[in-house]
Structures are given as structure tokens and as C-alpha cells.
């Protein structure tokens, strides 16, 4: 029997002993075994900390992001290796697409986040703060990668997505990882990791794989490590309460399977498009991956007067689902991940039957195509009805992790809110309604108990990713039973692997340390106008102070006529009593325009390609006719701008072939009293000179 490999300490090794048998979920035939017996878990952690961690910490956020993009492109070119293996897990082509290509998409999404970070090994977090009267002492928070390893213990339902969505975040942050997928489908994870290692895109030690038991791995984690878990709430609690994790204060993020719910709004009736959207959403969530999703719909709440209609519509929709061998093109729902999982689901449904009844499907029989219903881990979709939702604890406490959901009724939106919260915390809830007020009422009442809420209606249904699809740029997690953690969430997710430290010192010192110019720091003489410097030549702190320009009443009048902005404050004949102004005042955008004329140099071509935008523009003091405006103009921050990668040359846009970067400039406005009257950050695209 073939044994799965464990990639540890830079090598592929197999564990000792026979290991756990792995079965084809469709045929029930054993074809591999997995074991980690005999592995030294302490050494595996040590290798990640001493080899993988230093290598990643030396890379900048942009280098790590581009590494993720390269990995995503590589895996996308090897899809034909993964799909045939995925079918053995019982997944259909659509299920496999979500798992495999959804996971790769997660790499792409996190790679794009590099633009939110500096091209440095650490980053500033939030605003800086002046801490002294003379502005010589300040503070700011910085984020640096932890010096440990991210340990990912994942569930069996998404062996590819579950790995890639986690490692994308820790790798971007600069931490290596150990992936421990659920053993029952670890063979698919192994296949993807083999391709990742073969690509040599990741530095050595950045990724290790355990196919089998985690053994005593958690006994050796420390405070610099991070542990994440996806799976059942009971297993998560067991891991989270590990004495060593508690002793070391090891960060632990749990994303637990939860009793997610969907609500049909009181306003929706069968003639509305939202009715069909509601029925289709439930059918999809019950049958995709055979209902084995942490975000699956477990509870369905509908108005009492529509209960029977929903029952009939759901039964009809579910009856159209073809179940069987995923290799058959007509099949829309495959098997569960294994017969062990099927037994667990049946056992859980038996518990639910204490207060509910089956109104669609059967625990004992299911019609399948091109497969043996008993040898394979097949199960009919099961729709239950509970007629006493407020007094029946079972549907709010027991989860059958498969194609199982319970239908319940409510009287008003407050009832729906209360029922949703009886699940004691979930990853996601959906409300299907065309009534914005009802949606707002539900969200305000239910948000405390859900990590994500989808408002689904005819406006967004065609493009909505759906109830069960977490997105890499949004938080995935939930309170209470759902684990109380956060995964992904864009920059929020990356910060779980970074240590926040308060940094204090002089503005000039902190500028030198962070490579971001801080207000009140000393500027540098650039030697020539900064706009005449290529991207590589520019230094943080390069600074010029412009000549003065007198603002006249005629300037203000002409600007008002040019733009059509005749706001009363810009008209000199206005009676200014009772206003905030003494007399005619200059337009803020006139000031910004004059500022550009002061800091832009001449008519000749320069390395500055274009103005990319303005951030944080504030006008802090009014400027009246006669004011003498001058500008302090400082190079604040530099960011690379990668060339676009396109599959066809004709997709290139003008300028895509130019090496360039983005430069942020601090623009400070002063008047003749040397008081600051405005501030802005402008962005320019600046040409690179690769020969420098």
C-alpha cells in the first residue's frame, strides 16, 4: 500500500508503521495510507523557525507578494494533475473548482495585498503621534513578522483551498508554516504540496507538510508560533485548551463549523425573483461538496405563512439533483469524504430527529449514477422540519456535517433575529429580502452573533459569490461557537502573524528606521529638483522649500469663473457676518493648484510620468487675498509598481512596458506667518533607470 509523504526538514519522508488507510470516497476502495509515526515534531518546528523563518523575514512584503503570485501562476499551469485526484474525495468538477482554483485565487488575492504594504521587511501600523510640545518626540506602531512557525490544522472538506487560504496569509506576513490537513483527504493536499516544492518558488523551510496525526506537535509550540484550526468546535476546544498553548500564550485562531442560517424576508413571495434566489441558494449550499462546508446552511428560517410553500419548492429543487460518480457529466452531487463521515452525519441526524422530522430524503437509501450507493460514501440530501424552534434545542446545537438542513418558521423579524442567535455564534448568515429596512433591522440585531452577513436580492444575485463563499479580502470567522477567530480579511488577516510594537523616538530617527518620512523630521537637500530624479535616485526625506506666491482677489475670482465654484465664501461682495470667515477666502482647490505650480519644475520631460492621485488632503487655515503661500515638499515613501503580466501581447496598455514606481510626497502649505495652512500626500508615477 502506497504511503503518503511528509515534507519535513527539507525532505520527503514516510512515517513508520502501517498508518491510517485512505479510501476512494466514490468506490470505497483503499489506495493509500498516511502516518507521521516516528517523526520528531520538535525538530520539525525548529527547522521552520531556524531555516524558513529567517529566509522569509529577509524578504520584503513586495517580494513575498510576488512570490505568491508566481506560485499561483505555477499551480494554475498544473491543474490537470489535481482534478483526477480531487474526484477521489467525492468532489464533483464544480466542487473541485471551488477547492482547487478557489485556493489558487486566494494566492492571487493575497499577492495583490503587497501594494498595501511598503517594500520593506516590516511596516508601520496606523498614524503617527506627536508626543511633545516642541515636536521632537513622537511615537508610531510597527509590525514585524513573528519569529516562529504558523501551524495549520485543517478539516477534510477543502484539502487545497483550506491549505492555500491559510499559507497565503502567513507567507505574505513573513512566517513559515506547517500544514496538517485532515488525514482522510490528505492525498490531494500532498499532490499540491509536491508541485509547490518542485517549483522551488518558496524558500526552503517556508512550507512543511504532515500527512497523518499531529502527534505531540502542540507540546512544542511557543509564544512566537501561531496555531490555526478549522474543524469541529469540540476538536477546536480540545486543541485550544492544550496546556502548552495556554502556558506559552501561543496565539490560537479557530474557525469552527457552525450552525449557519438563512432567512427568507417577510416581503418575499413566490412571484418575486428573490423567492427563486432563496430556493436555489439553499439547494446549492446543501449539495455543493455534499454539504461538507463549514459555512453550509444548517438552519432555514421562513415566515410561518410561507412554510408549506418553501417545503414544496425545496423538495422539488432537491429532487432534481443527480447524485453519483463525479466523473459522470450529469452528476451534480458527489459523495461525502468517506464512510466514516457518512456514519457521523447519520448519527447526528438521529439526534436531530428527537424534535424534527425528515420531510425530504432518506438516511437509508439514495439513488446514484455510475456508483455503488453503499460502497461509496453517498448520502441523500436531508431536509428536516422543526415546528417548535424556540423550545427545541437540537437544531441550534447539533450539526450534521453533510447535506442536511432544518426548516423552521418565524412570525416577525425580531423572531428571526432571536432564532439566528440561538446558534450561539456562526460564521455566516444570509437574509434574502428586497426590503432594505428589514435587512437593516436584521443586521443590527443579528450581527453580534455572525462573522459575515449576506444580504441577497435580485440586485446582486447574479454576481454574488453566495452564502458559503468566504472571500480573501474579507474576514472569515465568527464569534462563540464559530471559534471567535478571524482568518483572511485582507490586511487584518496578515496582522495575525505580525507583532505590533510601539516605537518612540525623534521624528528624524523614526524616519530613518521606517523609511517613511515623519512630520517634523529633518529634510535632506536633494541636490537637484526631486522631479528630475529617477525612482532609484530618490531618497526618503529629499525636500525642497518653494518660492512664495501672493494670492490675490483676482486669482480667486478667475478660479471661481473657471470652475463654476461660486460658493459664497469666495465672493468678495458677500456679507461675512455670522460666517466662519473674515472676508473673501481662497478656494482650497485653488491653493492646491497653486501649490502644484510651485513644486512642479519647468516644461522639460522628467522621470515623473504622471500624477497618480492625492491622499489625505486637508485645509487647516483659511487663506485670504494678500497671503503669501509657499510649500515644503518632501519625498515621503517609495513603492514599486510591478509590470502587468498578461497572456496576450495585445492586452498590454500604453506604458505597461515602462519600469516605474510610485512615490508619495508630503505637501505642506505655509503662509507668510510660517503657520501651516494645509497638508496633503500626493502620489506620482516615476520612471526607473535600471542602469543606475
C-alpha atoms as one frame of an Amber mdcrd trajectory, in Angstrom:
protein
   0.000   0.000   0.000   1.433   3.379  -1.036   2.216   5.718   1.870   1.761
   9.476   1.626   4.879  11.536   2.030   5.558  14.058   4.777   7.658  17.023
   3.645   9.791  17.944   6.666  13.277  19.310   7.279  13.772  19.786   3.545
  12.983  16.174   2.566  10.099  13.861   1.674   9.834  11.067   4.242   7.252
   8.424   5.162   6.291   7.661   8.726   6.684   4.334  10.477   4.043   1.620
  10.781   1.096   0.796   8.564  -0.666   4.108   9.120  -4.291   5.004   8.501
  -5.886   3.567   5.374  -7.236   6.094   2.890 -10.203   5.218   0.701 -11.598
   6.391  -2.597 -14.777   8.088  -1.381 -16.667   7.076  -4.539 -15.707   3.386
  -4.816 -14.815   2.687  -1.200 -11.537   1.055  -2.301  -8.397   1.619  -0.185
  -5.497   3.037  -2.218  -3.059   4.699   0.185  -2.056   5.077   3.809  -0.888
   8.008   5.891   1.240   8.139   9.006   3.500  10.539  10.878   4.620   7.910
  13.373   8.306   8.215  14.225   8.635  11.870  13.198  10.291  14.281  15.614
   7.830  17.172  15.833  10.146  19.307  17.936  12.792  19.116  15.202  10.206
  19.990  12.545   9.254  23.174  14.403  12.912  24.012  14.994  13.665  23.637
  11.289  10.835  26.006  10.367  11.994  28.597  12.897  15.702  28.451  12.037
  15.592  27.876   8.260  12.250  29.033   6.888  11.671  31.992   9.183  14.973
  33.865   8.581  14.627  33.365   4.819  11.137  34.863   4.727  11.946  37.666
   7.175  14.727  38.881   4.855  12.210  39.327   2.047  10.107  42.479   1.734
   6.313  42.434   1.612   6.507  43.078  -2.128   8.951  40.226  -2.689   6.761
  37.894  -0.665   3.667  39.046  -2.553   5.329  38.453  -5.911   6.377  35.029
  -4.623   2.696  34.220  -4.005   1.776  35.441  -7.473   4.472  33.269  -9.052
   3.240  30.278  -7.056  -0.365  30.887  -8.141   0.670  31.091 -11.802   2.677
  27.901 -11.447  -0.141  25.914  -9.844  -2.618  27.185 -12.409  -0.461  25.550
 -15.089  -0.701  22.151 -13.391  -4.448  21.838 -12.806  -4.625  18.619 -14.819
  -2.668  16.878 -12.056  -5.078  17.846  -9.301  -8.600  17.296 -10.671  -8.354
  13.484 -11.098  -7.138  13.185  -7.508  -9.869  15.514  -6.253 -12.561  13.225
  -7.702 -11.417  10.516  -5.275 -12.576  12.773  -2.410 -16.124  12.567  -3.744
 -15.984  16.062  -5.190 -17.671  16.919  -8.479 -15.934  19.132 -11.030 -17.740
  22.164  -9.600 -16.725  21.153  -6.066 -13.137  20.641  -7.201 -13.106  24.015
  -8.953 -14.052  25.750  -5.698 -11.387  23.831  -3.801  -8.505  23.925  -6.274
  -8.940  27.062  -8.346 -10.582  28.880  -5.462  -7.470  28.175  -3.418  -5.213
  29.416  -6.210  -7.386  32.527  -6.483  -6.719  33.110  -2.815  -2.994  33.192
  -3.579  -3.597  35.800  -6.283  -5.761  37.930  -3.987  -3.227  37.912  -1.176
  -0.413  38.599  -3.632  -2.220  41.797  -4.639  -2.221  42.904  -0.996   1.510
  43.624  -1.282   0.549  47.032  -2.656  -0.973  47.860   0.733   2.425  47.356
   2.366   5.808  49.049   1.950   8.650  47.454   0.013  10.295  46.630   3.312
  10.642  43.748   5.762   8.269  45.388   8.255   5.622  48.084   8.163   4.044
  50.971  10.034   0.606  50.319  11.518  -1.700  53.330  11.697  -0.991  57.002
  12.247   1.999  58.571  13.956   1.561  60.634  17.114   3.430  63.728  18.265
   4.239  63.313  21.956   5.960  66.571  22.878   5.302  70.360  22.760   8.313
  71.095  20.562   7.609  68.157  18.246  10.948  66.428  18.822   9.462  63.259
  20.343   6.903  61.049  18.652   5.519  57.542  18.535   4.190  55.112  15.954
   3.294  51.425  15.850   5.246  48.999  13.696   4.507  45.409  12.659   7.255
  42.802  12.306   6.954  39.098  11.394   6.921  36.763  14.379   9.974  34.534
  14.709   8.052  31.274  14.894   6.036  28.970  12.655   2.367  29.021  11.676
   0.836  25.617  12.407  -2.301  24.977  10.329  -4.542  22.109  11.377  -7.332
  21.829   8.815 -10.591  19.968   8.199 -11.221  17.427   5.444 -13.735  19.388
   3.406 -11.299  21.570   1.384  -7.867  19.901   1.170  -6.495  22.519  -1.273
  -8.390  25.726  -0.509  -8.075  25.044   3.208  -4.294  24.970   2.859  -3.753
  27.771   0.347  -6.070  30.292   2.018  -4.054  29.896   5.217  -0.494  29.748
   3.913  -1.040  32.736   1.603  -1.540  34.973   4.620   1.344  33.751   6.777
   3.769  33.718   3.833   2.872  37.310   2.915   3.446  38.257   6.555   6.868
  36.578   6.536   6.261  33.451   8.609   6.855  29.832   7.544   4.217  27.173
   8.138   3.487  23.549   8.889   0.331  22.248   7.213  -1.518  19.328   8.764
  -4.587  18.529   6.611  -7.243  16.088   7.759  -5.871  12.650   7.044  -8.902
  11.344   5.147  -8.209  13.560   2.082  -4.550  14.406   2.716  -3.585  12.717
  -0.577  -4.898  15.726  -2.512  -3.033  18.171  -0.292   0.120  16.081  -0.752
  -0.195  16.300  -4.549  -0.382  20.095  -4.447   2.500  20.411  -1.979   4.640
  18.182  -4.210   4.113  20.624  -7.050   4.841  23.605  -4.774   8.116  22.089
  -3.582   9.104  21.069  -7.113   8.607  24.651  -8.293  11.338  25.892  -5.901
   9.445  29.182  -5.671   9.279  29.191  -1.866  12.481  29.418   0.177  13.466
  26.210   1.936  11.683  25.726   5.241   8.793  28.011   4.296   6.339  25.102
   3.955   6.268  21.698   5.643   3.547  19.042   5.361   2.314  16.401   7.796
   0.016  13.694   6.402  -1.350  11.933   9.444  -1.606  12.633  13.148  -0.262
  15.865  14.622   1.185  13.779  17.430   2.697  15.912  20.162   3.333  18.861
  17.838   1.416  21.301  20.051   3.547  20.303  23.039   6.466  22.101  21.381
   4.948  25.369  20.115   5.968  28.619  21.788   4.839  32.237  22.025   6.341
  33.162  18.638   4.339  30.465  16.855   0.726  30.785  15.679  -1.738  27.885
  15.621  -4.833  27.912  13.417  -7.553  25.292  13.362 -10.505  24.631  11.063
 -12.922  21.869  12.017 -15.439  20.908  14.650 -15.998  23.114  17.687 -15.341
  20.182  20.041 -11.956  19.352  18.491 -11.058  23.038  18.390 -11.788  23.383
  22.099  -9.591  20.380  22.832  -6.668  21.875  20.897  -7.158  25.403  22.177
  -7.024  24.207  25.792  -3.727  22.365  25.287  -1.679  23.102  28.455   1.398
  24.132  26.467  -0.577  26.579  24.335  -2.017  28.111  27.495   1.387  28.228
  29.210   3.193  29.773  26.250   0.319  32.129  25.342   0.612  30.846  21.783
  -1.818  32.743  19.535  -4.621  30.363  18.520  -7.160  31.125  15.797 -10.132
  28.814  15.449 -12.636  28.728  12.612 -15.183  26.143  13.704 -18.062  24.526
  11.861 -21.185  26.364  12.932 -24.965  26.337  12.635 -25.188  28.959   9.924
 -28.631  30.147   8.905 -30.556  31.705   6.046 -33.650  33.890   6.499 -36.434
  34.491   3.993 -37.760  38.011   4.410 -41.449  38.587   5.181 -41.730  40.608
   1.988 -40.733  37.760  -0.344 -43.445  35.711  -2.062 -43.327  33.076  -4.841
 -43.900  35.580  -7.649 -40.744  37.553  -6.760 -37.261  36.779  -8.144 -35.998
  36.674  -4.556 -38.096  33.541  -3.976 -36.224  31.589  -6.651 -32.932  33.038
  -5.414 -33.702  31.751  -1.913 -34.560  28.216  -3.085 -31.523  27.994  -5.385
 -29.182  29.223  -2.675 -30.321  26.540  -0.247 -30.101  23.782  -2.853 -26.591
  24.892  -3.791 -25.407  25.071  -0.193 -26.879  21.670   0.691 -25.371  19.872
  -2.315 -22.029  21.626  -3.025 -19.279  19.402  -1.589 -22.189  17.233  -0.362
 -22.851  19.849   2.307 -19.407  19.374   3.887 -18.644  23.060   4.294 -18.004
  24.970   7.472 -20.210  27.710   6.016 -23.039  25.372   4.957 -26.654  26.342
   5.653 -27.833  24.274   8.629 -30.910  26.285   9.651 -33.592  27.752   7.360
 -35.959  30.372   8.795 -39.080  31.337   6.816 -42.275  33.246   7.653 -44.891
  30.914   9.093 -47.398  31.619   6.320 -44.839  30.533   3.678 -43.597  27.389
   5.401 -45.547  24.922   3.267 -44.677  26.677   0.003 -40.983  26.649   0.872
 -41.206  22.968   1.848 -42.691  22.084  -1.546 -40.252  24.263  -3.519 -37.183
  22.893  -1.730 -38.328  19.322  -2.194 -38.767  19.884  -5.912 -35.365  21.585
  -6.236 -33.510  18.873  -4.298 -35.195  16.099  -6.292 -33.564  17.469  -9.459
 -30.055  16.933  -8.053 -28.290  13.982  -9.728 -26.083  12.147  -7.219 -23.272
   9.750  -8.043 -19.802   9.339  -9.514 -18.242  12.789 -10.057 -16.709  11.551
 -13.323 -20.205  11.323 -14.838 -21.051  14.626 -16.536 -24.661  14.523 -15.358
 -23.758  14.285 -11.661 -24.248  17.424  -9.580 -23.545  16.000  -6.102 -20.834
  13.523  -5.218 -20.177  11.567  -2.069 -19.081  12.593   1.381 -15.329  12.439
   2.033 -15.584   8.910   3.391 -17.771   6.292   5.039 -16.665   7.434   8.478
 -18.066  10.869   7.715 -21.308   9.334   6.422 -21.751   7.430   9.677 -21.131
  10.584  11.706 -23.716  12.515   9.681 -26.300   9.771  10.132 -25.641   9.699
  13.869 -26.110  13.463  14.116 -29.341  13.359  12.120 -30.686  10.747  14.540
 -30.115  13.254  17.339 -31.901  15.966  15.375 -34.877  13.647  14.940 -35.597
  13.973  18.651 -37.503  17.183  17.801 -37.664  17.237  13.992 -38.921  15.073
  11.162 -37.478  14.296   7.742 -39.562  15.917   5.001 -37.184  15.204   2.119
 -34.591  12.473   1.609 -33.667   9.294   3.430 -30.920   8.167   5.782 -31.005
   4.639   4.414 -31.296   4.907   0.659 -30.129   7.113  -2.174 -30.236   6.740
  -5.952 -26.805   7.171  -7.520 -25.373   7.212 -11.043 -22.314   5.115 -12.018
 -21.569   4.112  -8.440 -22.458   1.755  -5.632 -24.508   3.637  -3.043 -23.225
   1.516  -0.171 -19.551   1.107  -1.065 -19.216   4.803  -1.811 -19.882   7.404
   0.886 -23.147   8.596  -0.674 -25.985  10.188   1.246 -29.262  11.705   0.138
 -29.850  15.393   0.881 -31.852  15.512   4.111 -34.335  18.315   4.767 -35.868
  18.308   8.235 -38.806  20.249   9.642 -38.886  21.553  13.200 -42.193  23.044
  14.282 -41.095  24.291  17.714 -37.872  26.208  17.003 -37.921  28.281  20.209
 -38.300  25.268  22.511 -36.245  22.679  20.586 -32.532  22.951  21.406 -31.377
  20.293  18.911 -31.381  22.261  15.620 -29.483  25.094  17.322 -26.886  22.843
  18.985 -26.338  19.793  16.764 -24.611  19.986  13.405 -24.771  17.191  10.850
 -21.757  17.985   8.668 -23.252  16.958   5.364 -26.213  17.679   3.045 -28.530
  18.311   5.979 -30.582  21.353   6.911 -33.580  22.073   9.155 -36.573  24.183
   8.103 -38.200  26.362  10.802 -40.749  29.169  10.868 -40.881  32.617  12.451
 -43.555  35.274  12.920 -41.669  38.575  12.605 -38.151  39.859  12.027 -37.409
  40.030  15.756 -38.211  36.310  15.960 -35.835  35.623  13.067 -33.101  37.571
  14.842 -33.613  35.670  18.060 -33.613  32.297  16.296 -30.428  33.168  14.414
 -28.687  33.933  17.706 -29.751  30.622  19.253 -26.916  29.013  17.254 -24.553
  30.715  19.744 -22.340  32.228  17.095 -21.831  31.348  13.439 -19.567  32.045
  10.506 -22.270  33.405   8.223 -25.933  34.258   7.929 -27.889  35.265   4.853
 -31.125  37.236   4.607 -32.988  37.143   1.291 -35.162  40.240   1.038 -35.971
  43.203  -1.184 -36.913  45.257   1.886 -33.923  47.408   2.887 -35.456  48.344
   6.230 -35.964  44.696   7.142 -32.392  43.930   6.095 -31.075  46.764   8.262
 -33.157  45.627  11.228 -31.887  42.069  10.864 -28.251  43.115  10.542 -28.330
  45.414  13.571 -29.978  42.709  15.644 -28.019  39.678  14.427 -24.523  40.981
  13.603 -23.210  40.352  17.135 -23.587  36.614  16.550 -22.283  36.268  12.979
 -18.908  36.780  11.360 -20.416  37.625   7.989 -23.916  38.565   6.788 -25.007
  38.388   3.149 -27.945  40.498   2.009 -29.134  38.642  -1.059 -31.654  40.022
  -3.545 -32.241  40.400  -7.258 -29.800  43.316  -7.447 -26.709  41.258  -6.593
 -27.703  37.608  -7.064 -26.086  37.183 -10.492 -22.688  38.343  -9.276 -22.896
  37.311  -5.623 -20.369  34.681  -4.585 -23.077  33.251  -2.336 -23.750  32.354
   1.259 -20.986  29.785   1.610 -18.048  31.534  -0.049 -15.569  33.310   2.204
 -13.539  35.911   0.324  -9.833  36.571   0.881 -10.238  40.324   1.363 -12.992
  39.934   3.974 -12.823  38.421   7.434 -13.671  34.733   7.661 -14.591  33.659
  11.181 -17.262  34.226  13.746 -17.948  34.604  17.461 -18.876  31.981  20.030
 -19.420  28.507  18.658 -17.777  29.574  15.373 -14.447  29.854  17.183 -14.043
  33.529  17.967 -11.232  33.933  15.447 -10.532  35.724  12.188  -8.962  34.384
   9.032  -8.082  36.164   5.829  -9.703  39.611   5.941  -7.120  41.343   3.779
  -4.598  43.281   5.831  -6.445  42.253   9.005  -5.592  38.618   8.318  -1.908
  39.334   7.698  -1.620  41.132  11.024  -2.325  37.889  12.927   1.231  36.838
  12.039   2.882  40.157  12.867   3.968  41.538  16.217   2.770  45.069  16.954
   5.345  47.216  18.745   5.101  50.853  19.831   8.152  52.713  18.501   9.184
  56.001  20.137  11.900  58.489  19.260  12.623  61.659  17.335  10.860  62.166
  14.003  14.186  62.054  12.158  15.209  58.802  13.863  11.908  57.119  13.130
  12.045  58.319   9.517  15.474  56.707   9.135  14.262  53.463  10.748  10.946
  53.092   8.921  11.817  54.554   5.503   8.655  56.641   5.748   9.073  60.383
   6.256   7.527  61.527   9.532   6.138  65.028  10.114   8.694  67.333  11.787
  11.676  65.207  10.743  14.694  66.895   9.167  14.613  67.048   5.385  17.517
  66.376   3.032  18.993  68.617   0.365  18.186  66.668  -2.801  20.982  68.328
  -4.822  18.592  68.902  -7.695  14.849  69.152  -8.032  13.345  65.817  -6.895
  11.236  65.632 -10.061  14.490  65.338 -12.041  15.463  62.166 -10.173  14.681
  58.648 -11.277  12.876  56.328  -8.873  16.110  54.691  -7.670  17.811  58.067
  -7.096  15.150  59.491  -4.828  15.805  59.294  -1.109  13.235  59.435   1.655
  13.425  62.950   3.085  14.521  64.674  -0.137  12.994  68.093   0.416  12.594
  71.457  -1.230  11.006  74.685   0.010   9.451  76.646  -2.816   9.322  80.329
  -3.544   6.355  82.340  -2.295   3.318  83.204  -4.338   0.941  86.008  -3.345
  -2.723  85.064  -3.617  -4.852  87.884  -4.990  -8.557  88.581  -5.076  -8.319
  88.404  -8.866  -6.920  84.852  -8.604  -9.933  83.830  -6.556 -12.398  85.491
  -8.964 -10.814  83.871 -12.020 -10.775  80.439 -10.365 -14.448  80.802  -9.441
 -15.300  81.712 -13.045 -13.142  78.897 -14.466 -14.579  76.164 -12.249 -18.080
  77.498 -11.661 -17.475  77.273  -7.901 -19.203  80.449  -6.685 -19.615  79.360
  -3.086 -20.489  82.471  -1.062 -17.156  82.495   0.799 -15.269  83.044  -2.466
 -17.314  86.134  -3.464 -15.802  89.383  -2.217 -19.156  91.196  -2.039 -20.556
  88.670   0.473 -21.680  89.921   3.894 -19.434  87.737   6.097 -21.197  88.465
   9.377 -22.252  85.212  11.035 -19.862  83.119   8.928 -16.565  81.450   9.767
 -14.639  83.846   7.525 -13.450  87.451   7.821 -13.653  88.222   4.095 -13.268
  86.632   0.679 -11.320  83.385   1.063  -9.344  81.361  -1.464 -10.754  78.068
  -2.696  -8.985  75.069  -1.198  -8.501  73.615  -4.665  -7.079  76.913  -5.864
  -4.481  76.617  -3.101  -3.721  73.031  -4.175  -3.425  74.122  -7.807  -1.095
  76.985  -6.974   0.917  74.590  -4.816   1.393  72.314  -7.827   2.652  75.264
  -9.813   5.185  75.986  -7.067   6.616  72.476  -6.663   6.437  71.264 -10.293
   9.645  72.004 -12.150   9.677  73.541 -15.626   8.473  72.467 -19.052  11.015
  69.731 -19.849  10.348  65.988 -19.696  11.358  64.486 -16.381  11.272  60.969
 -14.890   7.864  61.847 -13.441   5.402  60.080 -15.726   2.120  61.244 -14.231
   0.223  62.417 -11.170  -1.264  59.292  -9.603  -3.580  60.906  -7.052  -3.957
  62.850  -3.818  -4.431  61.359  -0.357  -5.227  62.975   2.969  -5.780  66.498
   1.620  -6.728  68.865   4.450  -7.135  72.677   4.559  -6.442  73.710   8.145
  -6.470  77.545   7.949  -8.202  79.933   5.541  -6.021  81.943   3.173  -7.211
  85.448   2.264  -6.125  87.759  -0.564  -2.607  89.017   0.170  -1.487  85.731
   1.758   1.994  84.610   0.700   1.821  80.873   0.002   4.881  78.613  -0.081
   5.276  74.833   0.005   7.512  72.376   1.819   7.720  69.385  -0.490   9.223
  66.126   0.803   9.743  62.602  -0.526   7.665  60.567   1.933   7.626  56.967
   0.706   8.554  54.842  -2.317   6.629  51.812  -3.582   7.456  49.528  -6.517
   4.988  49.288  -9.365   5.203  45.843 -10.947   4.769  45.332 -14.647   1.449
  43.791 -15.592   1.562  40.117 -16.505  -0.681  39.412 -19.495  -1.275  36.263
 -21.519  -1.567  38.113 -24.845   0.718  40.978 -26.003  -2.308  42.883 -27.297
  -3.603  43.111 -23.720  -0.708  45.407 -22.794  -1.694  49.029 -22.283   0.384
  52.070 -23.115   3.140  52.405 -20.528   2.927  48.806 -19.276   6.439  48.175
 -20.599   7.979  51.049 -18.618   9.843  50.248 -15.403   8.439  52.586 -12.770
   7.478  53.099  -9.155   5.024  55.093  -7.076   6.374  57.948  -4.955   4.399
  59.558  -2.154   5.196  63.212  -1.420   4.305  65.136   1.708   2.987  68.562
   0.690   2.777  71.150   3.477   1.195  74.576   2.827   2.525  77.648   4.702
   1.666  81.344   4.645   3.716  84.440   5.439   3.338  83.793   9.182   5.029
  80.393   8.684   1.901  78.731  10.030   0.784  75.560   8.317  -2.488  76.078
   6.448  -2.884  72.727   4.740  -1.387  69.308   4.174  -1.648  66.590   1.568
   0.048  63.481   0.262   0.345  63.400  -3.500   1.369  60.351  -5.497   3.407
  60.374  -8.680   4.439  57.598 -11.013   8.182  57.889 -11.537  10.305  56.217
 -14.189  13.040  53.818 -13.146  16.533  53.830 -14.551  17.667  50.224 -14.388
  21.223  51.236 -15.270  21.703  53.147 -12.021
